Amino acid sequence: MKILLTMFEHSSGISAKTGNPYSMASVQAHLPASSFKKEGYSRECLGYEPVQVEVGEVVIPKLKQMVFPCIAEVETEVKTVRNAGKVLPVMVIVSVTNWAGLVPQQQKASA
C-alpha cells in the first residue's frame, strides 16, 4: 500500500532499569480519516489523520536513507499487544519497496 510518511524516529541505547540494550522505531504516517455516525454523535472527516506506526528492525536502515515527508510503498503486518488488560492491534511496517520525497531538500553548507 502507498502511505504518506512525515517523520521517522529511531531510539536505541541501554535501559537504565534492566541494563539491556533496546532499539525502537516508528514513523508518523497519515491515513485516510474516518467518518462515522452513532446514536447522538457523528464525526465527518475529510483528508488524512496522523497515526504512529511501528517499524520492523529490518526496515530501519532503509528509512534512514529516505527523505521526509514522502509517499512510500510499504508492506505491513498487524501484531497484537496487551494494554491495560485489552488486546489491541498494532500496525507494523515490515518492508519499504519504493518512495518519493514530497518537498525539495536544501543542500547542507560545507565547512
N, C-alpha and C positions, 0 to 999 in steps of 0.2 A: 504494500500500500504506500501511496505517497502521503507525506506528512510534513507540515510546517514546523521546523525546529528553530528556536530563537536563542537558546543558550545550552551549553554543555558544562557540567560540573563534575569534577573528579576529586575526591578526598581520599588520602591514604596516610598511613602512619602507624604508630604503635599505641594501642589502647592503654590509657593511664590506669584503667580499672583492672584489666586482665593481663596486660603485658603482651597480648597477642597482636600480630600485625593485622591491619584491615585495609580494605580498598572498597570504596562505594562510588558509584557513578550514576548520574541521571541526566536527562535532558528536559528542557522546558519545551513541550510540544503544544500545538494549538490544533484542537479537533473541532469539527462542526458542532456548534452549540445546539442544545436540545430544548425544544419547546414541549410543554406538556400541560394537561388540564386534569384537575381532580375536583371533587366537590368543594366549592368555596374558594378555589385558588387556581390561577393559571399563570403560566410563565411563557412568554413569547420571546424567542431569541433569534437574532439574525447574525450571521458571521461565525466567528471561531472563539472558543474559550480556552484559556491556558490549563494545561494538565501536566503534572510532574510524572515522567515516565522513567522507570528504572532501565539500566543498561547492563547487558551481559558483559562479563570481564573481557571476552574475546573481541568486543566491538570498540573498546576504549582506544586502542591505537588508531583506528580509522577515524573516530570522532575528533581526536587531537589534531588531525591533518585537515579537517574541514573548516569552513568559514561560516559564521553565523550572523544573521539569520539565513536559512536556506530551505529549499524544498528537497527532501530526501526520500528515496525509495527504500523502505525498511521492511524487514520481516519481524513479526512479533510473536511472542508466546504469552500465555497467561499462567501465572503461578498463583497459588493461594497462600495467604498469610493469616495468622490469628492476631486479632487486635481487640482488646477488651472483651474477650470471650466470643467474638464474632469471627467467622471465616470470611475474608474479603478477597476478591480477585484483584491482581496487580498485573498491569501490562509491562512486559519486559522486551526491549529491542534486542534481538539476537543476531541481526545481520543488517548491514547497510550496503546496498549494491550500487547506488548512483546518487549524486547530489549536485545541486546547482545553487551557488550563492545568490542572494537577492539584492545586496547592497554593495556597490563598488568599495573595495578596501583601499585605504590610504597606505602608501608606502612608508615604512619606518625610516626616519632620518638616520644616516650613517654617521658614526662618530668621527 
